[in-house]
């Protein structure tokens, strides 16, 4: 009768598994740090592309950190409208474009709801004709808003391009983070 006795030294295997686990944690930590760098770079570049009147658009740029189970860190925008700013395209729905004195106000600050087209239409001196909101002051009539159902949005966010720049600039920093974490 043939008998086989098999034995294995599992110490080396356990040590390898432990070091692989440490490596995955180090890579996850480095990826998360890189995601924070990308987020900060994207936030810093926003004023170059947009008129930022309030900080909530920049605060909407966030990250989902990497974990040792999933070596993926994600940088994203919480604001639904920023997707169209990244890709470009056609915005549909009720769109009011400020012109004249409303455009001058909108350049420097956020228009209060009392100056939005719906609120203005309740005034006796404001009327709507042929896709425009007009205001009558004495004998003068001025256009306040252009009303559209579709508006072309040009590609101007550049989040992917900015992320690539930050990643390329921080490659050595990424390697150092992995080395330091091990």
Phi, psi and omega in degrees: 000138183261127177240135176243130172250119179249137175218152180222144176271107184271356181298316180294321179295317179295320179295319178295317179297319179296317180291325176294320178297317178296321179295317179298319178295320180295316179295318178299318179295318179293320178296319179296318176298321178293322177297320176296321177298317179296314179303313181295322177294319179294317179299319181293331182274350182302314181297340177287335186251336185229159170273109183262111179262332180226155186280359188291334177291316179294321179291342178284349176277115184228181178227156168246115186291156176281155175231167180292336177281327180230104183277059179221124173250142184237135172251130186215168173246131179285341185274121185299326185286344181288338177298316179292330176291330179282315188265335188079167179145203183247125175265131181241159181124195178274113184237125178247119181256117181291137176225169178062228183292332178292322178294323178296321178291317184294336179292329186253338182206171179283133178290127177291156182301334179292345178253009175283155184306318182298318179290323181292329183296341178282347178283148181290334184271359182249136178214162182242130176215136173043051174076021179224149174256122182250155173231132180258124174234103184066236178266356181266144177235129180235148178275133178256318183218149166258131181256125181231157173260339179222143178218132177283129178248123180276154181285116182215355182290308177068032181296317180295318180295317179295321178298317178299319178299314182294318180298315180296323181288337185249022181298317181291325177297321178298314179297319178296322179297318178296314181299317182291330182281339182282000000 
